[in-house]
């Protein structure tokens, strides 16, 4: 019985490690595709597709934060809306139970053309290990 348990544990551990590697690779691939699609384009093109930014901490940097699907205001798929109805940027970094979030930093040039997009926070998704992967590469 101990041998069966050991084999089962080994199989489960291997599957878990492979899933974690797949998630990290998937997030990286999603960002590569997004950067290829939007690099050099107006940041407004990204916001038209995925919703308004959550903030702009520096002149050349935007923060974009997804919201949970069941709280999405119509017409604004990327907005995070605070209790007061204002666009908000979540200050916490811990994942609350059931929280689905993808957060990006978008760097632009002086003409607001995208230089780069980077994931700064990515929770587990509804059906995968990456919420960002579900949003930007849903297949």
N, C-alpha and C positions, 0 to 999 in steps of 0.2 A: 504494500500500500504506500509506503514512503517513496518507493521508486516511481510509482505512477504520479504521486503528487509532485515529485521533483521534475519529471518530464512535463507535466502540465504547466508548472510554474515557468520552466524554461521556454516553452512554446508561447505562453502568454507574455513573458518579458520580451522575447524577440519580436513578437507582433507589436507590442507597445513601442519599442524602440524604432521599428520601421515606420510606424504611424507618425511618430514625432519627427523623424527625418523627412518624411513626405510633407508634413505640414510646413516645416521650415523652408524646404525647397519650393513648395507651392507658393508661399508668401513672397519669396525672392523672385520667382518667375512672374508672379502677378505684377510686382513692382517693375520688373524689367519691361513687361508688355505695356504697362501704363506709361512709363517713361518714354518708350518708343512712340507710343500713340500721341502723347501730349507735349513732348519736349519741343520748345520753340513756338508753340501755339499760345494764343492768348489764354490767360488763366480763366477768363470768362467762359471759354469753351468747356473746361472741366466743370465749372460751377453750373453751367446750363445742363450738363448731363447728370451730375450727382448732388446738386444742391449748394446752397450758399456756405461760405466759410463760417467757422465758429469764432474766428478772431484773426487779428493781424498784429502780432507782437512787435514786429520790426517792419521797416519800410519794404523789404524785399521778401518777407515770409508770411505765408498764410497758414492757419491751422484749420483743418477740415475734420469734423467729427461726425460719424454716423449716429443715428439714433435707433432705438429698438423698433422693429417693424410695427408693433401694435400701437406705438405712440407717434407715428409719422404724420406730421401735418400735411394735408394735401398740397401738392405742388412744390414741396421742399424736401426732397428725399435725403439730403445730407445735413440738414440743420439739427442741432441739439437745442431744444427749447427748454429754458429754465421755468421754474414755477411762476415767475412773474411775466411770462410770455416773451422775454427777451432771449436773443440768441446767447447761449451760454457755452462756456468751455469748462468741462469737468476738471476740478482741481485734484480730485483723488486719483490714485493709481491702482488701488485694489479692486479686484473684480467682485462685484456684489453678486449674490446668487441669481442666476438667470439673466445677468447683464450681457448684452450683446453690443460690442463697440469696436469700431475701427477708427483709428486716429491717424491722420497724415500731416506731415509738414510739407508745404509746397513752397519752394524757393523760386522767385521770379527775378527777371532783370528789371531795369529802369522803365521799360515799356510794358511791364506786366506780362511778358512772355515767360512761360514756364521753363526754368532751368533744370529742376529736378523735383521728384516726388519721393517721399520716404515714409514708411510705416513707423510711427512712434508708439503705437499701442494697438494690440490686436488680441481680442478675447477669443475664446472658443466660439464657434458659430452655432447656428441651429442644428446643422447636419454635418459639421466638420470641425477640425481643430483651428480653423482660421475664419474669423468674421470678415476680414478684409478680402480673403479669397472668395467668400460667398458673394460679396458685393461686386467685386471687380472682375471675377471670373466664375460666374455662377454655374458653368457646365461641368 
